[in-house]
Amino acid sequence: MSGGGPDGCTGAGWIRQGVHHIYVNHIIDPTPGGAKGQVNMLMIGLGGDKNKIEHDGYYEDTYVKTLAGWKFKSRIHHATYDPARK
């Protein structure tokens, strides 16, 4: 769905920590060219604490309908998580 750029987020430190993401409050609205959406992202397990949940901003999506189904045209992550904050 989203890959985090050319490395697919494989080099991100939080992945090695076992952090997971949950996407919540997904809103999709029709547009003349397809649809647009917004979804909040939560990160679970930061700092190795499996009970710690942080809001990490939201994604702003643009979708297009193709012969193979709906696809992402673009996805912009508006991050709010500050790793320096504990």
C-alpha positions as CSV (number, residue, x, y, z in Angstrom):
1,M,0.0,0.0,0.0
2,S,2.6,2.5,1.0
3,G,6.2,1.6,1.0
4,G,8.2,4.5,2.5
5,G,10.2,5.4,-0.6
6,P,12.7,3.4,-2.6
7,D,13.9,1.4,0.5
8,G,10.3,0.5,1.5
9,C,11.0,1.7,5.1
10,T,13.4,-1.2,5.6
11,G,16.1,1.0,7.1
12,A,13.9,2.8,9.6
13,G,15.0,2.3,13.2
14,W,11.5,1.9,14.5
15,I,11.0,-1.2,12.3
16,R,14.0,-2.9,14.0
17,Q,12.3,-2.0,17.3
18,G,9.2,-3.9,16.3
19,V,6.9,-0.9,16.0
20,H,3.6,-1.4,14.3
21,H,1.2,1.0,12.7
22,I,-2.6,1.3,12.9
23,Y,-4.5,3.5,10.6
24,V,-7.8,5.0,12.0
25,N,-10.6,7.4,11.2
26,H,-10.3,6.8,7.4
27,I,-12.4,9.3,5.5
28,I,-12.8,9.0,1.7
29,D,-14.5,11.6,-0.5
30,P,-15.3,11.4,-4.2
31,T,-13.6,13.8,-6.6
32,P,-14.0,14.3,-10.3
33,G,-10.9,12.3,-11.0
34,G,-11.4,9.5,-8.5
35,A,-11.3,10.0,-4.7
36,K,-9.3,11.7,-2.0
37,G,-8.8,10.4,1.5
38,Q,-7.3,11.2,4.9
39,V,-6.3,8.7,7.6
40,N,-4.7,9.1,11.0
41,M,-1.6,6.9,11.8
42,L,-0.8,5.5,15.3
43,M,2.5,3.9,16.1
44,I,2.5,1.1,18.7
45,G,5.6,-0.2,20.5
46,L,7.9,2.9,20.4
47,G,11.0,2.5,22.5
48,G,10.3,-1.2,22.9
49,D,7.2,-0.6,25.0
50,K,4.5,-2.7,23.4
51,N,1.8,-0.7,25.4
52,K,3.0,2.7,24.2
53,I,0.8,4.3,21.4
54,E,1.7,7.6,19.8
55,H,-0.2,9.6,17.1
56,D,2.2,10.1,14.1
57,G,0.1,12.5,12.0
58,Y,-1.9,11.6,9.1
59,Y,-1.8,10.5,5.4
60,E,-3.4,12.6,2.7
61,D,-4.2,10.3,-0.2
62,T,-5.4,10.6,-3.8
63,Y,-6.9,7.5,-5.4
64,V,-7.7,6.6,-9.0
65,K,-9.9,3.8,-10.4
66,T,-8.1,1.6,-12.9
67,L,-9.2,-1.5,-14.8
68,A,-7.4,-3.5,-12.0
69,G,-9.3,-1.6,-9.2
70,W,-8.6,1.4,-7.0
71,K,-4.9,2.5,-6.7
72,F,-3.0,5.1,-4.9
73,K,-2.1,8.0,-7.2
74,S,-0.3,9.8,-4.3
75,R,0.2,9.6,-0.6
76,I,1.7,12.4,1.6
77,H,2.6,11.7,5.2
78,H,2.1,14.7,7.5
79,A,4.2,13.5,10.4
80,T,3.8,14.9,13.9
81,Y,5.9,12.3,15.9
82,D,9.1,13.7,17.4
83,P,11.6,11.0,18.3
84,A,13.4,13.4,20.7
85,R,10.2,13.6,22.8
86,K,9.8,10.9,25.4
